[in-house]
Protein backbone atom coordinates (compact mmCIF):
# COMPACT_ATOMS: atom_id res chain seq x y z
CA UNK A 1 0.00 0.00 0.00
CA UNK A 2 1.32 3.43 -0.95
CA UNK A 3 0.14 5.79 1.82
CA UNK A 4 0.97 8.84 -0.30
CA UNK A 5 -1.28 7.80 -3.17
CA UNK A 6 -4.11 6.53 -1.00
CA UNK A 7 -3.79 9.36 1.55
CA UNK A 8 -3.78 6.95 4.45
CA UNK A 9 -1.05 7.95 6.86
CA UNK A 10 -2.70 6.49 9.94
CA UNK A 11 -4.77 3.43 10.80
CA UNK A 12 -6.99 2.49 13.72
CA UNK A 13 -7.92 -0.97 12.46
CA UNK A 14 -4.77 -2.95 11.75
CA UNK A 15 -1.15 -3.09 13.03
CA UNK A 16 1.09 -0.26 11.84
CA UNK A 17 3.59 -2.62 10.21
CA UNK A 18 0.83 -4.23 8.18
CA UNK A 19 -0.61 -0.86 7.20
CA UNK A 20 2.71 0.44 5.85
CA UNK A 21 3.86 -2.92 4.48
CA UNK A 22 5.40 -2.64 1.03
CA UNK A 23 6.39 0.98 1.53
CA UNK A 24 8.00 1.52 4.96
CA UNK A 25 9.77 -1.35 6.66
CA UNK A 26 10.13 0.25 10.10
CA UNK A 27 7.70 2.14 12.36
CA UNK A 28 8.78 3.77 15.61
CA UNK A 29 6.26 5.02 18.18
CA UNK A 30 7.66 8.25 19.63
CA UNK A 31 6.26 9.79 22.81
CA UNK A 32 5.59 13.49 23.21
CA UNK A 33 7.85 14.65 26.05
CA UNK A 34 7.18 15.84 29.57
CA UNK A 35 9.15 18.98 30.41
CA UNK A 36 10.15 21.62 32.93
CA UNK A 37 10.62 25.32 32.27
CA UNK A 38 14.18 26.19 33.26
CA UNK A 39 13.40 29.86 33.85
CA UNK A 40 10.62 29.19 36.35
CA UNK A 41 10.60 27.77 39.86
CA UNK A 42 6.87 28.28 40.32
CA UNK A 43 4.73 25.31 41.25
CA UNK A 44 2.93 24.06 38.15
CA UNK A 45 -0.57 23.68 39.50
CA UNK A 46 -2.72 22.46 36.67
CA UNK A 47 0.03 20.65 34.78
CA UNK A 48 -2.16 19.74 31.80
CA UNK A 49 -2.38 21.65 28.52
CA UNK A 50 -6.15 21.42 28.76
CA UNK A 51 -7.89 21.58 32.12
CA UNK A 52 -11.25 20.28 33.23
CA UNK A 53 -13.82 22.94 34.08
CA UNK A 54 -17.59 23.02 34.47
CA UNK A 55 -19.76 24.33 31.65
CA UNK A 56 -20.69 27.46 33.61
CA UNK A 57 -17.02 28.45 33.93
CA UNK A 58 -16.38 27.64 30.28
CA UNK A 59 -19.21 29.99 29.28
CA UNK A 60 -17.64 32.82 31.26
CA UNK A 61 -14.35 32.30 29.44
CA UNK A 62 -15.69 31.84 25.91
CA UNK A 63 -19.23 32.73 24.69
CA UNK A 64 -19.14 29.86 22.19
CA UNK A 65 -20.00 27.51 25.08
CA UNK A 66 -23.39 29.24 25.43
CA UNK A 67 -24.47 27.13 22.47
CA UNK A 68 -24.03 23.96 24.52
CA UNK A 69 -27.03 22.81 26.53
CA UNK A 70 -26.70 22.62 30.31
CA UNK A 71 -24.81 19.55 31.47
CA UNK A 72 -23.00 18.28 34.53
CA UNK A 73 -20.18 16.98 32.37
CA UNK A 74 -16.81 18.70 32.48
CA UNK A 75 -15.47 20.74 29.58
CA UNK A 76 -11.83 20.49 28.53
CA UNK A 77 -10.57 24.06 28.18
CA UNK A 78 -7.10 25.30 27.27
CA UNK A 79 -5.04 25.99 30.37
CA UNK A 80 -3.92 29.63 30.09
CA UNK A 81 -0.98 28.90 32.42
CA UNK A 82 0.46 26.24 30.14
CA UNK A 83 3.74 27.50 28.62
CA UNK A 84 3.58 28.83 25.07
CA UNK A 85 5.49 27.28 22.20
CA UNK A 86 8.24 29.92 22.18
CA UNK A 87 8.80 29.56 25.91
CA UNK A 88 8.95 25.77 25.65
CA UNK A 89 11.43 25.94 22.78
CA UNK A 90 13.63 28.49 24.56
CA UNK A 91 13.47 27.22 28.13
CA UNK A 92 11.93 23.73 28.08
CA UNK A 93 13.97 20.93 29.65
CA UNK A 94 12.72 17.53 28.56
CA UNK A 95 11.92 14.97 31.25
CA UNK A 96 12.06 11.42 29.92
CA UNK A 97 9.24 8.93 30.23
CA UNK A 98 11.79 6.61 31.79
CA UNK A 99 12.42 9.10 34.59
CA UNK A 100 8.67 9.48 35.13
CA UNK A 101 8.25 5.69 35.24
CA UNK A 102 11.05 5.12 37.72
CA UNK A 103 10.57 8.07 40.05
CA UNK A 104 6.76 8.03 40.08
CA UNK A 105 6.67 4.25 40.54
CA UNK A 106 4.83 3.14 37.41
CA UNK A 107 5.20 -0.49 36.37
CA UNK A 108 5.56 0.30 32.68
CA UNK A 109 5.08 3.00 30.05
CA UNK A 110 1.60 1.73 29.23
CA UNK A 111 0.46 2.85 32.70
CA UNK A 112 1.80 6.35 32.06
CA UNK A 113 0.00 6.46 28.75
CA UNK A 114 -3.26 5.30 30.32
CA UNK A 115 -2.90 8.03 32.94
CA UNK A 116 -2.44 10.65 30.22
CA UNK A 117 -5.40 9.45 28.17
CA UNK A 118 -7.59 9.34 31.29
CA UNK A 119 -6.54 12.90 32.14
CA UNK A 120 -8.07 14.28 28.93
CA UNK A 121 -11.24 12.22 29.12
CA UNK A 122 -10.54 10.23 25.96
CA UNK A 123 -11.40 6.87 27.53
CA UNK A 124 -14.84 5.49 28.18
CA UNK A 125 -15.63 4.71 31.81
CA UNK A 126 -14.67 1.07 31.26
CA UNK A 127 -11.11 1.98 30.24
CA UNK A 128 -10.46 5.05 32.39
CA UNK A 129 -7.76 4.69 35.04
CA UNK A 130 -8.37 7.49 37.61
CA UNK A 131 -5.90 5.93 40.08
CA UNK A 132 -3.10 6.13 37.53
CA UNK A 133 -4.15 9.65 36.55
CA UNK A 134 -4.04 10.80 40.19
CA UNK A 135 -0.66 9.17 40.71
CA UNK A 136 0.81 10.92 37.68
CA UNK A 137 -0.71 14.30 38.47
CA UNK A 138 0.53 14.26 42.07
CA UNK A 139 4.08 13.45 40.95
CA UNK A 140 4.15 16.09 38.21
CA UNK A 141 2.82 18.85 40.43
CA UNK A 142 5.30 17.97 43.16
CA UNK A 143 8.23 18.10 40.72
CA UNK A 144 7.04 21.14 38.71
CA UNK A 145 6.78 19.07 35.52
CA UNK A 146 4.35 19.85 32.71
CA UNK A 147 2.67 16.96 30.97
CA UNK A 148 2.69 16.82 27.16
CA UNK A 149 -0.22 17.96 25.08
CA UNK A 150 -2.01 15.54 22.79
CA UNK A 151 -2.75 15.46 19.10
CA UNK A 152 -0.11 17.76 17.63
CA UNK A 153 3.64 18.10 17.33
CA UNK A 154 5.06 20.02 20.29
CA UNK A 155 8.07 22.39 20.07
CA UNK A 156 10.59 19.94 21.57
CA UNK A 157 9.54 17.20 19.16
CA UNK A 158 9.59 19.60 16.20
CA UNK A 159 13.14 20.58 17.12
CA UNK A 160 14.17 16.92 16.89
CA UNK A 161 12.28 16.45 13.62
CA UNK A 162 13.97 19.54 12.14
CA UNK A 163 17.43 18.20 13.00
CA UNK A 164 16.52 14.69 11.84
CA UNK A 165 15.60 15.87 8.35
CA UNK A 166 18.61 18.16 8.09
CA UNK A 167 21.00 15.52 9.46
CA UNK A 168 19.92 13.21 6.65
CA UNK A 169 20.36 15.95 4.06
CA UNK A 170 16.60 16.16 3.51
CA UNK A 171 15.86 19.89 3.50
CA UNK A 172 12.82 20.01 1.22
CA UNK A 173 9.90 19.00 3.41
CA UNK A 174 6.21 18.55 2.60
CA UNK A 175 3.64 19.26 5.30
CA UNK A 176 -0.05 18.34 5.11
CA UNK A 177 -2.98 18.89 7.45
CA UNK A 178 -5.09 16.11 8.94
CA UNK A 179 -7.78 16.25 6.23
CA UNK A 180 -5.42 16.79 3.27
CA UNK A 181 -6.92 20.19 2.55
CA UNK A 182 -3.63 22.09 2.81
CA UNK A 183 -0.29 20.97 1.48
CA UNK A 184 2.88 22.99 1.15
CA UNK A 185 6.62 22.54 0.75
CA UNK A 186 9.21 24.26 2.92
CA UNK A 187 13.00 24.39 2.69
CA UNK A 188 14.66 23.84 6.05
CA UNK A 189 17.88 25.43 4.79
CA UNK A 190 16.05 28.73 4.54
CA UNK A 191 14.27 28.79 7.90
CA UNK A 192 15.20 28.54 11.57
CA UNK A 193 13.82 26.05 14.05
CA UNK A 194 11.55 28.80 15.38
CA UNK A 195 10.20 29.49 11.88
CA UNK A 196 9.73 25.77 11.28
CA UNK A 197 7.67 25.56 14.46
CA UNK A 198 5.53 28.50 13.34
CA UNK A 199 4.92 26.82 9.99
CA UNK A 200 3.48 23.75 11.71
CA UNK A 201 1.48 25.54 14.46
CA UNK A 202 -0.44 22.43 15.47
CA UNK A 203 -2.21 22.37 12.10
CA UNK A 204 -0.08 19.85 10.26
CA UNK A 205 -0.21 16.16 11.10
CA UNK A 206 1.93 14.75 8.31
CA UNK A 207 5.56 15.77 7.65
CA UNK A 208 7.76 14.06 5.05
CA UNK A 209 10.67 14.72 2.73
CA UNK A 210 10.30 15.36 -0.99
CA UNK A 211 11.49 11.82 -1.80
CA UNK A 212 8.88 10.35 0.57
CA UNK A 213 11.45 8.27 2.42
CA UNK A 214 10.79 9.55 5.95
CA UNK A 215 7.33 10.26 7.36
CA UNK A 216 6.24 11.71 10.73
CA UNK A 217 2.58 11.26 11.68
CA UNK A 218 0.59 12.78 14.56
CA UNK A 219 -2.88 11.58 15.58
CA UNK A 220 -5.40 14.04 17.02
CA UNK A 221 -6.13 12.33 20.36
CA UNK A 222 -2.79 10.69 21.12
CA UNK A 223 0.34 11.48 23.14
CA UNK A 224 2.56 9.75 20.60
CA UNK A 225 3.49 10.04 16.94
CA UNK A 226 4.81 7.67 14.28
CA UNK A 227 8.20 7.71 12.58
CA UNK A 228 8.05 5.67 9.37
CA UNK A 229 10.97 4.90 7.10
CA UNK A 230 13.52 2.25 6.18
CA UNK A 231 15.07 0.33 9.06
CA UNK A 232 18.42 1.97 8.32
CA UNK A 233 17.08 5.53 8.51
CA UNK A 234 15.08 4.90 11.66
CA UNK A 235 18.06 3.25 13.35
CA UNK A 236 20.13 6.26 12.35
CA UNK A 237 17.89 9.03 13.67
CA UNK A 238 16.61 7.50 16.93
CA UNK A 239 19.90 7.56 18.90
CA UNK A 240 21.02 10.89 17.45
CA UNK A 241 17.73 12.75 17.82
CA UNK A 242 16.76 11.67 21.32
CA UNK A 243 13.29 10.43 20.34
CA UNK A 244 11.91 8.26 23.13
CA UNK A 245 9.51 5.40 22.52
CA UNK A 246 9.59 1.90 21.05
CA UNK A 247 9.67 0.05 17.74
CA UNK A 248 6.37 -1.32 16.53
CA UNK A 249 6.27 -5.07 16.11
CA UNK A 250 3.87 -7.10 13.98
CA UNK A 251 1.03 -6.64 16.50
CA UNK A 252 1.46 -2.97 17.54
CA UNK A 253 -1.52 -0.84 16.63
CA UNK A 254 -3.67 2.02 17.89
CA UNK A 255 -4.67 1.16 21.45
CA UNK A 256 -1.36 -0.63 22.03
CA UNK A 257 -1.39 0.37 25.70
CA UNK A 258 -4.21 -2.12 26.40
CA UNK A 259 -2.48 -5.13 24.86
CA UNK A 260 1.25 -4.56 25.30
CA UNK A 261 2.92 -3.61 28.57
CA UNK A 262 5.83 -1.58 27.20
N, C-alpha and C positions, 0 to 999 in steps of 0.2 A: 504494500500500500504506500502510495506517495502522499504524505500528509500535505504537501504544498499544492498539489493538484486538487486533492479532494477537500482541502481546507478543514482538516481534522487534526488539530494539534493537541487535543486532549481527549481522553476517554474515561467514562465512568463504568463501562460495562465489561471490559476485558482487561487482562494484565497489560501493563505498559509495553513490555517486551514484545508481546504478540501484536499489539496495536502498531508499533513502529517497525515490525519485522519486514525485512527486505529493503529498508531504507537506512535506519539507524541501528547499529548493533549494540549500543550501550546506552542505558538510561540511569541517571543518578538523581536521587531525590535529595534536594538541598533544602535545609531548614532556614527560614527567616530568623535572623539573630535577635537575641535579647541584648540589651545594652545599658550602659550608664552614660550620663553626661558628665564629662570630666570637669567642666567649669561650674558645676553645681553640687552643693553638699546638702541641698534641701531634701527632706523626706518626700518620696514620690507617692503620696497618697493618691489612689486612683491610677494604678500603673498601666491600665489598658488604654489603647488608642480610642476605643469607643466605650462609653460607660453606660450603665443601666440606669434609667430614670423613669419615673412615672409619666403617663401621658400628660397630666396637668402641667408638669414642669417643662416637658418638651414643647407644649403649646406656648409657654411664656418665652421660650428661647427662639422658636421659629414658627411663624403663623401657619406654615404649610401643614402642621399637625392638627390644625383646627378642622381639617377635612376628614380626619379619622374619628370614627364614632367612639364614644366613651368605652373604655375597657380597663380592666384591672391589670392587664399584661404590661410588662415593662417595655420601654422603647430604648433602642440602642442608639445613643447620640454621641457625636464626636466629642471627645474629651479636650476641652480648650487648653488644658495644662500639658497635654502631650507635646513633646518637643517637635518643632517644625523640621522639615527636610534639611534646610541649610544648617541648622543647629546640630542635627544628628551627624551630618557629613563632616562638620568642622570639629565637633567636640565629642562625638559618640565613641565610646569604648565598648567593643563587642564582648559579651559574656557568652561563653560557649554553652551549648546544651549539655555537654558533658559535666561542666562545672555545676550547672543547675541540678542535674541528676544526682551527682555525688553529694553536694552540700545540702540539698533540700531533702535528700533521702528517698528519691524515687527509685523504683526497681528497674525501670527501663525507660527508653525514650517514648515509647508508646503511651505511657502514663502521663508524661509531660504534654504530649500532643492532645490526649483526651481532656486534660485540664484546660488547655487553651481553647479547644472547640466548645467545651462546656461554658467557658467564660463569655463567649459571644452568642450563646443561645442557639448554636447551629445543630445541636443534637435534639432528638425527640426525648421525651421523659425516660423512655426505656434505655437509652444509651448515655444519658447525661451522668457525669461523675462529679457531683458537688463536693465530695470529700477531697478529691484530687484538686479541684479548682481552688478550694479553700487553702489547701496545703501550699499550692504554688503562690497564691496571692499573698499569703502571710510571709513567705520567704522573700518574695520580691520587694514587698514594702519595707521589710526589715533591712534589706541590703541596698535600698535605693536603686533598684533595677527596673527598667521599663520592659514590658513584654512586647514582642513584635506585633505589628498589625497584620491583618489577613488580607489576602486577595489582590495584592499588588506588590511590585518590586519596591523594596525600601532603599534608602540611600546607601547603606552599607553594602547591600547586595549588588546594587547598581555599580558601585565602585569596583567590586570584584569582577563583575561582568565586563565592564569597560576595559580593565587590565587584561582579562582573559582574551578578548578579541584582539587587542593590540599586541599582546604577547605572541599570538599566533600569526601576526601579520595580516589580520582580517580587519581592515579599517572601514570598509564600506558595509554598513549595517542596514538591514531592512527592519522596520518596526510596524506592527499591525495591531489594531485594537481587537477586543474580544469578539466583536461581531463582523470583523472583516469589512468595516465600512470606511476605515481610514488606513492608508498604507503610504509610508514614505521612506526614503533612503537618506541616511546621514553618514557623513564621513568623520570618523573619530579623530583623524589627523588634524581636523580643522576646528575641533571643539574641545573644551576642557571637561573634566569630570562633572563640574557644576552645571555646565550647559547640557551635557548628556542627561543628567538627572532631570533638568527642566524639560527636555524634549519628551521624556517618558511621562512624568507627572501623574503616575497612577492610571493613565488611560490605556497604556499599551501592554498587552498580555503576551505578545509573541515577538521575540527578538532573534534575528538570525543573520548570518553573513550572506553576502551576495551569491556565493557559490552553494549556499544551502547545505553546508557541512556541519554547522553547529547551531543548535536551536535551544533557546531558553523559553520556558512556558510557565506562566502563572495561572492560577485557577481562583476564581472570585471569592471562594469561601474557605480557602486553605491557608495554612501557615507554612507551606512548602512550595517549591517550584521544581520543575524538571529541567535537567540538562541532558540533551540528546545529541549524540554524535557517534563517531567511530570509537572503538575501545581505546585506541592509541591517543586520540585527542582528549578524551575524558580523563584517562590516566595521567595525561600531561598537565591538565589545568587544575585538577583537584588539589594536589599537594602544594602547588605554587600559588593558588588563589586564596586558599583558606576556606573554601566552601565546606560546610559541615553537613553531614547527612549519611546516606547509605546507597549502595548500588541496588537497583531493582533486580530481583531474580525472576524466574519464569512465572511466579505466582503473584508478584507485587502489583497491586492495583489500587484505585481510589478506595479509601476505607481500610487501607493496610493496617491501621493501628488496632483494628478489631481482630485481626487474624494472625499478625506477626508481632512478637514481642521484641522489637529492636531495642 
